[in-house]
Amino acid sequence: MTVTVRELLEAVGQRLALQPVAGERGLGRSIGVPRVQQPGLALAGFLPQVHPDRIQVLGTSEIAYLKTLPAARARAAVEGVAQARVACFVVTNGTAPPPVLTEAADAVDVPVLASALPTGTFIPIVTTWLQDRLAPSDVVHGDLVEVCGSGALIVGQSGIGKSEAALDLVNRGHRLVADDVVVVRCISPGVLRGRANRDLGHHMEIRGLGIIDVAALFGTLATRDEHGIDLVVELCEWDEDSDRLGLAGATWATLDVTLPLVRIPVRPGRSLGLLIETAVRDRILRDRGTHAAAVFVEAVDRLAAGGKGRP
């Protein structure tokens, strides 16, 4: 996944105080890595340090170094970096990009941008934005609801009642993140976040009722734009042989991240909202070291072996 220099300018150019100075024919160049570089060593001739598809940030030190070089050598230094398929140059601290930089970059269609922000302010802002935009993503058919502060992703075959379960949870005071289409992103190793498709927003399709607007019906506090995913709940057909003790330890995986999975059999009369809320509360307790099912089985085994139970 990549983002172009033009998209960066359009999305956060104002926030980053960015202005294009040269190489505008190259605004379609791709940024493929969220980490930026400061090419001090590269300008000194160590080009293996340069990684393609990255933003090259030139602060006070890099610009001062270029000014110490003879014009021909400075131009060759810039050309060497530019030809390493970098995404663009950004000169920070409100410093005017020197002609040796703009002319060399313009010759090979590498954009030169100027930012009024200090280098130490610019880098974390642009890195955070790029990490968000370049995060690996997947689309999951299901519902995502914030339950007791945790993200519960509800999955299952079409028509089994995922939206109805999510609506029941909203009615119980929890918050809807996405219905039907959940855009899942891996924002850092082992961490998944989900959001709604931007065109669908916080609308839900409930069979028999049609399309409803959750924020309009329950208030804006009944929705969230995005949330982490901590537990996956699969609604499945009723099965007499399903796990009755909660010891199975099933998992669900996407984007190289594995999450705990709870399977809840569906049957008329069962309150799916209550059951999902209970599953989330139980998972929170397990994460804190309290595993009710394991404690119960241990007590039963102790009794079966002739030990004493509670009076």
Order of alpha helices (4+ residues) and beta strands (2+ residues): beta-alpha-beta-beta-alpha-beta-alpha-alpha-beta-alpha-beta-alpha-beta-beta-beta-alpha-beta-beta-beta-beta-beta-alpha-beta-beta-beta-beta-alpha-alpha
